[in-house]
Amino acid sequence: MRLTPVLLAVTIAAATMSSAGVTQRPDDQIDPRSSALSQQAQAHATAGRNNEAIDFYETALAVDPRNRAAYLGLARVAQAQRLPGKAIGYYADALRIEPNDVNALAGQGEAYVQRGAVERARRNLTRVQELCGRTCPQANQLAAVIQRGPPVETAQSQAQTPAQPAPTPRQPN
């Protein structure tokens, strides 16, 4: 009698754990429709039709939110549109799915440089080098981008912080 509640609790826990594994798909099984939409989006992005590419990538994510390629594509389009903050967010979404994605880490590092956050880009470079070595293409590309530094307009805007005007003394009435 004293074992009945314990056995019942163990049985319920075992049934719950086994059913959770059955309903989830592995990370590497992306819905084929989502993959096809990502490929169409890539074709639009290559042709320079960024708005159409964004539409297809977002549709691909609606079909399967675990499509890392769609997040990476959206990030590349955002970088092409000079929206590094948005790109960084998309790369972060891809890294939530696969934290060791070297392409996402390198792309995010490039977006950091585009935004002017070179130190954060160096941290990404260190991580990329840990994952694939110092001579992998992603590490070399990111190192070259860091070496060039942020775009001129970003560097100038960071160097020129608006000076506060000196307060004018009040004139007595």
C-alpha positions as CSV (number, residue, x, y, z in Angstrom):
1,M,0.0,0.0,0.0
2,R,2.8,2.4,0.8
3,L,4.4,1.6,-2.6
4,T,1.3,2.3,-4.7
5,P,1.7,6.2,-4.8
6,V,5.4,5.8,-5.6
7,L,4.8,3.3,-8.4
8,L,2.0,5.5,-9.8
9,A,4.2,8.6,-9.8
10,V,7.1,6.7,-11.5
11,T,4.7,5.3,-14.2
12,I,3.3,8.7,-15.0
13,A,6.8,10.2,-15.2
14,A,8.0,7.5,-17.5
15,A,4.9,7.8,-19.8
16,T,5.4,11.6,-20.0
17,M,9.0,11.4,-20.9
18,S,8.5,8.8,-23.6
19,S,5.6,10.7,-25.2
20,A,7.6,14.0,-25.3
21,G,10.3,12.3,-27.4
22,V,7.8,10.9,-29.9
23,T,6.2,14.2,-30.8
24,Q,9.4,16.2,-31.4
25,R,11.4,16.0,-34.7
26,P,15.1,15.9,-34.6
27,D,16.9,19.2,-35.4
28,D,18.2,17.9,-38.7
29,Q,14.8,17.1,-40.2
30,I,13.5,20.4,-41.6
31,D,10.2,20.4,-43.4
32,P,11.0,20.0,-47.2
33,R,8.6,22.8,-48.0
34,S,10.5,25.1,-45.8
35,S,13.8,24.1,-47.4
36,A,12.3,24.7,-50.9
37,L,11.1,28.1,-49.9
38,S,14.6,28.9,-48.5
39,Q,16.1,27.9,-51.9
40,Q,13.7,30.2,-53.7
41,A,14.5,33.0,-51.3
42,Q,18.2,32.5,-51.9
43,A,17.6,32.8,-55.7
44,H,15.8,36.1,-55.1
45,A,18.6,37.4,-52.8
46,T,21.3,36.5,-55.4
47,A,19.3,38.4,-58.0
48,G,19.2,41.4,-55.7
49,R,15.5,41.2,-55.0
50,N,15.8,41.5,-51.3
51,N,12.1,42.2,-50.5
52,E,11.0,39.1,-52.3
53,A,13.8,37.1,-50.6
54,I,12.6,38.3,-47.2
55,D,9.1,37.2,-48.0
56,F,10.2,33.7,-48.9
57,Y,12.5,33.4,-45.9
58,E,9.7,34.5,-43.6
59,T,7.3,32.0,-45.2
60,A,9.9,29.3,-44.8
61,L,10.2,30.1,-41.1
62,A,6.4,30.0,-40.8
63,V,6.4,26.5,-42.2
64,D,9.2,25.3,-40.0
65,P,10.7,27.6,-37.4
66,R,13.7,25.4,-37.0
67,N,15.0,26.2,-40.5
68,R,18.4,27.7,-39.6
69,A,19.2,28.4,-43.3
70,A,16.2,30.8,-43.4
71,Y,17.6,32.7,-40.4
72,L,21.0,32.9,-42.0
73,G,19.5,34.1,-45.2
74,L,17.5,36.8,-43.5
75,A,20.7,37.9,-41.7
76,R,22.6,38.1,-45.0
77,V,19.8,40.2,-46.6
78,A,19.7,42.5,-43.5
79,Q,23.5,43.0,-43.8
80,A,23.1,43.8,-47.5
81,Q,20.5,46.4,-46.6
82,R,23.0,47.8,-44.0
83,L,20.9,46.8,-41.1
84,P,23.5,45.1,-38.9
85,G,21.4,45.2,-35.7
86,K,18.7,43.2,-37.4
87,A,21.3,40.8,-38.9
88,I,22.8,40.2,-35.4
89,G,19.3,39.2,-34.2
90,Y,18.8,36.8,-37.0
91,Y,22.2,35.2,-36.4
92,A,21.3,34.9,-32.7
93,D,18.2,33.0,-33.7
94,A,20.2,30.6,-35.8
95,L,22.7,30.2,-32.9
96,R,19.8,29.3,-30.5
97,I,19.1,26.3,-32.8
98,E,22.7,25.3,-33.2
99,P,25.2,27.1,-30.9
100,N,28.2,25.8,-32.8
101,D,27.2,27.0,-36.3
102,V,30.4,28.4,-37.6
103,N,28.7,30.3,-40.5
104,A,26.3,32.0,-38.0
105,L,29.1,32.9,-35.7
106,A,31.3,34.4,-38.5
107,G,28.3,36.2,-40.0
108,Q,27.4,37.7,-36.7
109,G,31.0,38.8,-36.2
110,E,30.9,40.6,-39.6
111,A,27.6,42.3,-38.6
112,Y,29.2,43.4,-35.3
113,V,32.0,45.0,-37.3
114,Q,29.5,46.6,-39.6
115,R,27.9,48.1,-36.5
116,G,31.2,49.1,-35.0
117,A,31.4,46.5,-32.2
118,V,34.8,45.2,-33.1
119,E,35.5,43.7,-29.6
120,R,32.4,41.5,-29.9
121,A,33.5,40.5,-33.3
122,R,36.9,39.4,-31.9
123,R,35.0,37.2,-29.4
124,N,33.2,35.6,-32.3
125,L,36.4,35.1,-34.1
126,T,37.9,33.3,-31.1
127,R,34.9,31.0,-30.9
128,V,35.1,30.3,-34.7
129,Q,38.8,29.5,-34.4
130,E,38.0,27.2,-31.4
131,L,35.5,25.3,-33.5
132,C,37.2,25.0,-36.9
133,G,40.8,26.1,-36.5
134,R,42.7,29.2,-37.5
135,T,42.8,28.3,-41.2
136,C,39.1,27.6,-41.9
137,P,37.5,30.0,-44.5
138,Q,35.1,31.5,-42.0
139,A,37.8,32.4,-39.6
140,N,40.0,33.9,-42.4
141,Q,37.0,35.9,-43.7
142,L,36.0,37.2,-40.3
143,A,39.7,38.1,-39.4
144,A,39.9,40.1,-42.7
145,V,36.7,42.0,-41.9
146,I,38.0,42.8,-38.4
147,Q,41.3,43.9,-39.9
148,R,39.5,46.3,-42.3
149,G,37.4,47.7,-39.4
150,P,34.0,49.2,-39.4
151,P,32.7,51.1,-42.4
152,V,33.8,54.7,-42.6
153,E,30.4,56.1,-41.8
154,T,30.1,54.0,-38.7
155,A,33.6,54.9,-37.5
156,Q,32.9,58.6,-38.1
157,S,29.6,58.5,-36.3
158,Q,31.2,56.8,-33.3
159,A,34.0,59.3,-33.2
160,Q,31.7,62.3,-33.4
161,T,29.6,62.3,-30.3
162,P,27.4,65.4,-30.3
163,A,28.8,68.0,-27.9
164,Q,26.3,69.4,-25.5
165,P,26.0,73.2,-25.9
166,A,27.2,75.2,-23.0
167,P,24.3,76.5,-20.9
168,T,23.7,80.2,-21.5
169,P,23.6,82.3,-18.4
170,R,20.3,83.9,-17.6
171,Q,20.0,87.6,-18.0
172,P,18.5,89.5,-15.1
173,N,15.2,91.1,-15.9
